[in-house]
Amino acid sequence: MALKIRLQRRGNRNRPVYKIVVAESANRRDGRFVEAIGNYDPNARGGTPELALLLDRADYWVGVGAKPTDTVKSLIKKARASLSAA
């Protein structure tokens, strides 16, 4: 069972909103998942992307062996930077 931390697309056409989920790599992109650990809205009102991520759960899943995708890896990095800046 290979786990991935990846984005799951939600929202309307031309206005995506993503859930950050832990899912088996064999499952389809918007299919079944193990746990939802955050949300990402790249087109949030006000011009700045909105990111809500449970960093402790992301650390747990990475520690257990889940591999984040490149995009999720950069979102985790941004969440850490905003947490340390605040």
PyRosetta script that sets phi, psi and omega in degrees:
from pyrosetta import init, pose_from_sequence

init()
pose = pose_from_sequence("MALKIRLQRRGNRNRPVYKIVVAESANRRDGRFVEAIGNYDPNARGGTPELALLLDRADYWVGVGAKPTDTVKSLIKKARASLSAA")
pose.set_psi(1, 100.5)
pose.set_omega(1, 178.1)
pose.set_phi(2, -92.8)
pose.set_psi(2, 122.3)
pose.set_omega(2, -178.0)
pose.set_phi(3, -99.6)
pose.set_psi(3, 145.0)
pose.set_omega(3, 175.2)
pose.set_phi(4, -128.0)
pose.set_psi(4, 146.2)
pose.set_omega(4, 170.4)
pose.set_phi(5, -101.6)
pose.set_psi(5, 116.2)
pose.set_omega(5, -173.1)
pose.set_phi(6, -145.7)
pose.set_psi(6, 173.5)
pose.set_omega(6, 179.7)
pose.set_phi(7, -89.4)
pose.set_psi(7, 141.2)
pose.set_omega(7, 174.8)
pose.set_phi(8, -118.7)
pose.set_psi(8, 120.1)
pose.set_omega(8, -172.3)
pose.set_phi(9, -77.8)
pose.set_psi(9, 133.3)
pose.set_omega(9, 175.6)
pose.set_phi(10, -132.6)
pose.set_psi(10, -176.5)
pose.set_omega(10, 176.1)
pose.set_phi(11, 91.9)
pose.set_psi(11, -170.3)
pose.set_omega(11, -176.8)
pose.set_phi(12, -97.3)
pose.set_psi(12, 173.4)
pose.set_omega(12, 175.9)
pose.set_phi(13, -63.0)
pose.set_psi(13, 136.5)
pose.set_omega(13, -179.3)
pose.set_phi(14, 64.7)
pose.set_psi(14, 10.0)
pose.set_omega(14, 176.5)
pose.set_phi(15, -144.9)
pose.set_psi(15, 71.4)
pose.set_omega(15, -176.1)
pose.set_phi(16, -76.3)
pose.set_psi(16, 147.8)
pose.set_omega(16, 170.3)
pose.set_phi(17, -132.7)
pose.set_psi(17, 138.2)
pose.set_omega(17, -174.2)
pose.set_phi(18, -117.5)
pose.set_psi(18, 144.3)
pose.set_omega(18, 168.1)
pose.set_phi(19, -101.3)
pose.set_psi(19, 140.0)
pose.set_omega(19, 175.1)
pose.set_phi(20, -96.8)
pose.set_psi(20, 117.8)
pose.set_omega(20, -172.6)
pose.set_phi(21, -129.0)
pose.set_psi(21, 158.3)
pose.set_omega(21, 170.6)
pose.set_phi(22, -102.9)
pose.set_psi(22, 121.5)
pose.set_omega(22, -176.9)
pose.set_phi(23, -142.0)
pose.set_psi(23, 159.3)
pose.set_omega(23, 173.2)
pose.set_phi(24, -69.0)
pose.set_psi(24, 142.9)
pose.set_omega(24, -175.8)
pose.set_phi(25, -66.9)
pose.set_psi(25, -22.7)
pose.set_omega(25, -179.6)
pose.set_phi(26, -77.3)
pose.set_psi(26, -20.2)
pose.set_omega(26, -179.9)
pose.set_phi(27, -73.3)
pose.set_psi(27, 153.1)
pose.set_omega(27, 179.4)
pose.set_phi(28, -71.1)
pose.set_psi(28, 167.5)
pose.set_omega(28, -171.3)
pose.set_phi(29, -58.1)
pose.set_psi(29, -46.0)
pose.set_omega(29, -177.5)
pose.set_phi(30, -102.5)
pose.set_psi(30, 20.1)
pose.set_omega(30, -176.2)
pose.set_phi(31, -88.9)
pose.set_psi(31, -148.9)
pose.set_omega(31, -175.4)
pose.set_phi(32, -67.2)
pose.set_psi(32, 145.0)
pose.set_omega(32, 178.4)
pose.set_phi(33, -138.1)
pose.set_psi(33, 163.3)
pose.set_omega(33, -178.2)
pose.set_phi(34, -85.5)
pose.set_psi(34, -48.3)
pose.set_omega(34, -177.6)
pose.set_phi(35, -153.6)
pose.set_psi(35, 140.4)
pose.set_omega(35, 173.5)
pose.set_phi(36, -93.8)
pose.set_psi(36, 126.9)
pose.set_omega(36, -176.1)
pose.set_phi(37, -118.1)
pose.set_psi(37, 2.7)
pose.set_omega(37, 177.8)
pose.set_phi(38, 177.2)
pose.set_psi(38, 178.8)
pose.set_omega(38, 177.9)
pose.set_phi(39, -133.7)
pose.set_psi(39, 150.5)
pose.set_omega(39, 177.6)
pose.set_phi(40, -142.8)
pose.set_psi(40, 122.8)
pose.set_omega(40, 178.0)
pose.set_phi(41, -119.1)
pose.set_psi(41, 99.6)
pose.set_omega(41, -177.1)
pose.set_phi(42, -71.6)
pose.set_psi(42, -18.2)
pose.set_omega(42, -177.9)
pose.set_phi(43, -114.8)
pose.set_psi(43, 40.0)
pose.set_omega(43, -177.9)
pose.set_phi(44, -65.0)
pose.set_psi(44, 154.1)
pose.set_omega(44, 178.7)
pose.set_phi(45, -66.6)
pose.set_psi(45, 140.9)
pose.set_omega(45, -178.2)
pose.set_phi(46, 101.9)
pose.set_psi(46, -6.6)
pose.set_omega(46, 174.0)
pose.set_phi(47, 91.2)
pose.set_psi(47, -21.6)
pose.set_omega(47, -179.6)
pose.set_phi(48, -100.6)
pose.set_psi(48, 136.5)
pose.set_omega(48, 178.5)
pose.set_phi(49, -61.7)
pose.set_psi(49, 142.4)
pose.set_omega(49, -179.7)
pose.set_phi(50, -101.8)
pose.set_psi(50, 127.6)
pose.set_omega(50, -176.8)
pose.set_phi(51, -132.2)
pose.set_psi(51, 124.9)
pose.set_omega(51, 174.8)
pose.set_phi(52, -127.2)
pose.set_psi(52, 115.8)
pose.set_omega(52, -174.2)
pose.set_phi(53, -139.9)
pose.set_psi(53, 134.8)
pose.set_omega(53, 175.2)
pose.set_phi(54, -85.9)
pose.set_psi(54, 96.1)
pose.set_omega(54, -175.1)
pose.set_phi(55, -65.0)
pose.set_psi(55, -34.0)
pose.set_omega(55, 179.4)
pose.set_phi(56, -65.5)
pose.set_psi(56, -37.7)
pose.set_omega(56, 177.3)
pose.set_phi(57, -71.6)
pose.set_psi(57, -36.5)
pose.set_omega(57, 176.8)
pose.set_phi(58, -64.0)
pose.set_psi(58, -43.0)
pose.set_omega(58, 177.3)
pose.set_phi(59, -62.4)
pose.set_psi(59, -40.5)
pose.set_omega(59, 178.7)
pose.set_phi(60, -60.6)
pose.set_psi(60, -49.0)
pose.set_omega(60, -176.2)
pose.set_phi(61, -67.3)
pose.set_psi(61, -36.1)
pose.set_omega(61, 176.2)
pose.set_phi(62, -66.3)
pose.set_psi(62, -38.3)
pose.set_omega(62, 177.7)
pose.set_phi(63, -65.2)
pose.set_psi(63, -31.4)
pose.set_omega(63, 179.3)
pose.set_phi(64, -79.0)
pose.set_psi(64, -19.5)
pose.set_omega(64, 176.7)
pose.set_phi(65, 125.0)
pose.set_psi(65, 3.7)
pose.set_omega(65, 178.7)
pose.set_phi(66, -72.5)
pose.set_psi(66, 138.7)
pose.set_omega(66, -179.6)
pose.set_phi(67, -101.9)
pose.set_psi(67, 119.4)
pose.set_omega(67, 176.1)
pose.set_phi(68, -76.4)
pose.set_psi(68, 146.8)
pose.set_omega(68, 174.5)
pose.set_phi(69, -71.3)
pose.set_psi(69, 169.7)
pose.set_omega(69, -178.7)
pose.set_phi(70, -60.5)
pose.set_psi(70, -41.9)
pose.set_omega(70, -179.5)
pose.set_phi(71, -65.4)
pose.set_psi(71, -44.6)
pose.set_omega(71, 179.9)
pose.set_phi(72, -66.6)
pose.set_psi(72, -36.0)
pose.set_omega(72, 177.2)
pose.set_phi(73, -60.2)
pose.set_psi(73, -41.6)
pose.set_omega(73, 178.6)
pose.set_phi(74, -70.3)
pose.set_psi(74, -33.5)
pose.set_omega(74, 177.4)
pose.set_phi(75, -68.3)
pose.set_psi(75, -37.6)
pose.set_omega(75, 176.7)
pose.set_phi(76, -63.9)
pose.set_psi(76, -40.4)
pose.set_omega(76, 178.2)
pose.set_phi(77, -62.8)
pose.set_psi(77, -42.7)
pose.set_omega(77, 177.7)
pose.set_phi(78, -64.8)
pose.set_psi(78, -39.4)
pose.set_omega(78, 179.5)
pose.set_phi(79, -64.6)
pose.set_psi(79, -40.0)
pose.set_omega(79, 178.0)
pose.set_phi(80, -64.6)
pose.set_psi(80, -40.9)
pose.set_omega(80, -179.2)
pose.set_phi(81, -65.8)
pose.set_psi(81, -40.8)
pose.set_omega(81, 179.8)
pose.set_phi(82, -71.3)
pose.set_psi(82, -30.6)
pose.set_omega(82, 177.8)
pose.set_phi(83, -69.9)
pose.set_psi(83, -40.6)
pose.set_omega(83, -179.4)
pose.set_phi(84, -75.5)
pose.set_psi(84, -26.2)
pose.set_omega(84, 178.8)
pose.set_phi(85, -75.9)
pose.set_psi(85, -26.3)
pose.set_omega(85, -177.0)
pose.set_phi(86, -82.1)
pose.dump_pdb("model.pdb")
